[in-house]
Amino acid sequence: MAVVIEQDVICRKLCEFIQANLVAPGIGVGPTTSLTQLGLDSFSIIEIVLFIERQYGLTLPDVALSKENIESPQAFAACVHHYLQGHH
């Protein structure tokens, strides 16, 4: 039986990862925080993608990394959840 991972859990883990690894101390990261406004660049996005691969065993296709899907932790989590559910 497959384990169902809720989208809000994915979002929380992404926020924690970003806050701990990609932004300056004291910078808050919430579900709707703009990753662009945080100053994250393409290398930071790659770090997030690698985190997702390690955390969930999921390789996101390049097409999944659209601007809309990586705008915020919430958008990223929705994308990850979509692919974890087997939708391609």
Backbone as a ProteinNet text record, in pm:
[ID]
protein_1_A
[PRIMARY]
MAVVIEQDVICRKLCEFIQANLVAPGIGVGPTTSLTQLGLDSFSIIEIVLFIERQYGLTLPDVALSKENIESPQAFAACVHHYLQGHH
[TERTIARY]
84.1	0	88.1	58.8	137.1	107	208.9	193.3	149.7	44.6	-4.7	58.5	125	187.8	105.4	57.1	-28.5	51.3	-14	49.8	99.2	24.2	67.8	192.8	211.2	332	452	433.5	539.2	576.1	477	499.3	577.8	539.4	608	754.9	781.2	919.4	1000.5	937.6	1006.5	1039.4	944.5	968.9	1085.2	1084.7	1191.4	1326.5	1330.1	1455.3	1507.3	1419.7	1459.9	1510.6	1437.7	1476.7	1610.4	1632.8	1755.4	1877.1	1854.9	1967.4	1989.1	1887.1	1898.6	1879.1	1836.6	1817.9	1895.3	1915	1988.3	1910	1981.1	1913	1816.8	1703	1603.9	1505.4	1528.2	1435.5	1327	1202.8	1091.6	1052.5	1015.9	969.9	836.6	729.7	597.3	550.7	434.2	383.1	372.1	335.8	314.5	429.4	538.3	654.1	708.7	730.4	786.5	934	969.8	1109.4	1196.7	1141.6	1215.1	1243.5	1143.7	1162.8	1260.9	1275.5	1375.8	1516.9	1524.3	1654.1	1710.3	1625.9	1673.7	1697.5	1808.6	1843.7	1829.5	1873.2	1857.2	1934.5	2048.4	2123.6	2045.1	1975.5	1891.5	1775.9	1717.7	1608.8	1660	1782.1	1841.4	1857.7	1898.9	1911.2	1776.1	1670.1	1536	1496.8	1524.6	1492.2	1568.7	1696.4	1775.1	1719.4	1674.7	1610.5	1486	1405.4	1284.1	1320.7	1424	1466.8	1509.3	1587.5	1632.6	1516.2	1430.7	1322	1213	1178.9	1062.7	1095.4	1221.2	1257.5	1191.1	1169.2	1096.2	1186.7	1197.1	1269.5	1167.1	1166.7	1072.4	1120.6	1031.6	1071.3	1094.1	1177.7	1207.3	1081.1	981.8	857.8	785.4	809.7	744.4	801.4	919.3	985.6	952.8	825.6	780	782.7	781.5	783.1	669.2	551.5	435	455.2	518	534.8	642.7	730.9	839.4	831.3	716.3	698.3	706.4	655.1	649.4	659.3	686	685.1	551.3	441.6	309	292.9	337	328.4	419.5	539.6	633.6	573	512.1	451.4	336.7	256.1	145.8	200	308.3	371.4	424.4	496.3	551	437.7	334.6	220.1	157	141.9	84.2	163.7	295.2	378.6	386.8	381	379.7	253.8	145.4	19.6	18.6	126.6	136.9	80.1	47.9	-3.7	113.9	112.4	226.6	180.4
-119.1	0	124.6	216.5	339.3	433.3	501.9	600.3	731.7	789.7	917.4	1029.2	1118.9	1232	1355.9	1419.9	1536.7	1656.5	1735.9	1852.7	1950.8	1969.5	2064.8	2017.1	1885.1	1829.5	1857.4	1837.5	1866.8	2014.6	2100.2	2244.3	2281.6	2225.9	2255.7	2214.5	2094.3	2047	2135.3	2180.4	2270.7	2403.3	2458.6	2583.8	2567.3	2456.4	2430.3	2417.9	2345	2327.5	2461.2	2539.1	2668.3	2760.2	2764.8	2853	2809.9	2680.2	2630.2	2636.6	2630.4	2612.7	2721.4	2799.3	2886.4	3035.2	3073	3215.6	3253.6	3381.1	3430.9	3403.2	3384.8	3364.3	3479.3	3444.9	3545.3	3577.7	3525.4	3547	3440.6	3483.1	3389.2	3335.6	3208.6	3145.1	3077.9	3125.7	3067.4	3005	2941.6	2872.6	2960.7	3087	3173.3	3271.8	3254.6	3341.2	3325.1	3435.7	3432.6	3394.5	3286.3	3243.7	3345.5	3411.6	3515.3	3633.3	3673.4	3786.1	3752.7	3623.1	3582	3593	3609.7	3619.4	3485.5	3383.2	3252.2	3251.7	3193.4	3186	3042.1	3018.6	2885.1	2779.2	2815.6	2719	2679.3	2774.6	2745	2653.7	2676.4	2590.6	2448.3	2434.3	2300.8	2235.6	2312	2257.6	2206.8	2280.3	2237.7	2110.2	2103.9	1984.7	1863.6	1881	1771	1727.7	1823.7	1791.1	1706	1744.7	1668.8	1527	1513.7	1381	1295.1	1353.2	1277.8	1246.2	1342.6	1328.3	1232.7	1239.2	1165.6	1062.5	1052.3	957.9	991.6	1118.2	1165.3	1251	1216	1298.4	1377.3	1506.9	1592.4	1611.8	1596.9	1624.1	1774.4	1809.1	1951	2033.3	1974.4	2045.7	2087.8	2016.8	2049.6	2176.1	2217.3	2330.4	2463.1	2480.9	2606.5	2717.2	2840.1	2954.9	2947.2	2906.8	2897.6	2791.3	2679.7	2568.7	2593.6	2689.2	2714.6	2854.8	2917	3053.9	3062.1	2961.1	2963.1	2819.9	2802.1	2665.9	2595.1	2669.3	2611.4	2560.5	2639.8	2598.7	2479.4	2481.9	2371.3	2244.2	2257	2141.6	2083.8	2169.8	2121.9	2042.1	2089.3	2019.5	1883.7	1881.2	1755.5	1658.9	1707.2	1623	1563.5	1644.3	1600.1	1481.8	1493.8	1386.6	1266.3	1287.9	1175.1	1090.8	1155.5	1083.3	1006.8	1018.9	943.9	1013.5	1142	1218.7	1276	1258.5	1306.5	1394.9
0	0	0	-87.9	-99.3	17.1	61.2	166.5	102.2	155.4	104	187	119.8	186.9	154.8	259	240.9	189.7	109.4	49.4	154.4	263	365.5	438.6	449.7	510.6	419.7	290.9	193.6	201.8	206.3	212.6	338.4	450.5	576.6	569.3	513.9	501.2	406.4	298.2	205.9	274.4	348.8	421.4	519.3	593.1	690.2	620.9	508.3	434.9	383	322.2	266.3	376.9	487.7	597.2	657.1	671	732.8	640.9	510.5	419	314.2	283.1	166.2	191.5	309.6	338.6	464.7	482.6	598.7	726.9	838.2	966.4	994.8	1049.3	1084.3	974	853.8	742.9	750.5	759.9	768.6	632.1	630.2	506.9	536.3	471.5	487.9	358.1	360.1	241.7	117.8	134.7	18.2	-5.9	65.8	46.8	-94.8	-162.8	-297.7	-290.7	-360.1	-360.7	-432.7	-531.8	-604	-511.9	-433.9	-342.6	-230.9	-200.3	-102.1	-159.9	-291.4	-356	-400.2	-403.6	-446	-596.4	-635.9	-777.5	-827.2	-949.3	-1008.4	-930.5	-871.9	-792.2	-667.2	-608.1	-491.5	-529.8	-647.1	-694.1	-712.4	-764.8	-779.5	-643.1	-542.3	-406.5	-355.8	-383.6	-342.6	-416.3	-545.4	-624.6	-571.2	-537.3	-481	-345.5	-265.5	-137.8	-160.9	-257.9	-290.8	-333.2	-416	-460.3	-342	-250.8	-132.8	-38.9	-17.1	80.2	33.4	-94.2	-144	-251.3	-291.8	-396.9	-528.9	-551.6	-668.8	-755.9	-881.6	-977.3	-1057.6	-1037.4	-1109.7	-1253	-1349.5	-1487.6	-1506.5	-1602.4	-1628.2	-1649.7	-1716	-1745	-1616.4	-1506.4	-1379.5	-1316.7	-1360.6	-1298	-1366.3	-1394.9	-1454.7	-1349.7	-1395.8	-1304.7	-1202.9	-1248.4	-1159.8	-1051.6	-1086.8	-992.5	-888.6	-914.4	-819.7	-759.4	-769.1	-719.5	-567.4	-498.3	-352.3	-301.1	-171.1	-117.1	-141.1	-129.7	-150.8	-294.5	-391.6	-532.2	-559.2	-502.6	-517.7	-457.6	-339.6	-272.4	-354.1	-415.1	-499	-616.6	-675	-787.1	-741.7	-631.1	-577.9	-546.6	-480.5	-444.7	-569.6	-672.7	-799.7	-856	-858	-913.3	-819.9	-690.1	-596.4	-611.9	-654.6	-674.9	-806.5	-882.7	-1007.3	-1127.8	-1114.5	-1228.1	-1305.1	-1433.9	-1513.8	-1624.7
[MASK]
++++++++++++++++++++++++++++++++++++++++++++++++++++++++++++++++++++++++++++++++++++++++

